[in-house]
């Protein structure tokens, strides 16, 4: 998977960070130390880590990801990352 979205709430900019959905690459999620959770009432799962977004971005850069864009959506910060296919 060459694309990845990570996000966090503005008031939680020191973590936790959402790092993927239920279809995310399990190797990358394991590398980040992410845990898969499903919030009551949702019919989908998400991966989360306790690290701040900056720490997650640093880790992802080490394995070849680059930030394409970043935006704020309401009270949420979102980064879109990409890495070249292997």
N, C-alpha and C positions, 0 to 999 in steps of 0.2 A: 504494500500500500504506500504509494508515494506521497499522499496528502494526509495531514493530521490537523485537527482543530484542538486547541486547548483553551480553557476559559476559567475565570474566577469572578467572584462578586467583588466589587470595588471595596467594600468594607472588609473583605477577607483577603486583601492583596498579599498577605503573608502566608496564605494557604487556608484550606486545602485548594488544590487545583484539579479541575476536571481535565483528564488527558485523553479520553477516547470513548467510543461507543462500543456496543456489544460486538461489532464487526471489526474492531481494531486488531492490528497485528499482535498476537499474544507474545511474540518474542520482544517487541518494543515495550509492551505493557509490563512484562516481567523485568526488563532492564530498568524501567522507571520505578519498579517496586509498587506498581498500581494494584489496587484491589477493585474487583468488580462488584457493584452494588445495584440494587433495584429499589427505588423509592416506592413506598406504598402508594398504590393508585396509578403508577406508571406501568405501561406495558413494554418497557424497554430497559436495558441495563446501561450503566455508565462505569467507566474506570476513574478512580480518584487516587490522588497521592496527598500526603500531608505537606509536601514541599511547596514553597512559594513558586509562582510562575517563573521568576528569574532563574531559580535553581533548575526547574524543569527545562527551560529554554537552553541553559548551559549544557545539560545532559544530552538533549536532543541534537545540539550542534556537534557534539563529540561523535555522534553516529551518522552525521551527514545531512541533518535537516537544516533548512534555512527558512527564516521568516519571510513570507510573501507579503503579508499585510496584517494589520492590527486595527481593531476598532472598539469603540464602546457602544453597547446596545443596552439602553436603560442603565441599570446598575451593574452590568456585566461587562467584563473585558474579554475580548476574544482575539486569539492569534491563529492565523492559518499558516501552516508550515508545509514545506515540500522537500523531498529528497529525490535525487535521480534514481531511476530503477536500476537494480543490480544486474 
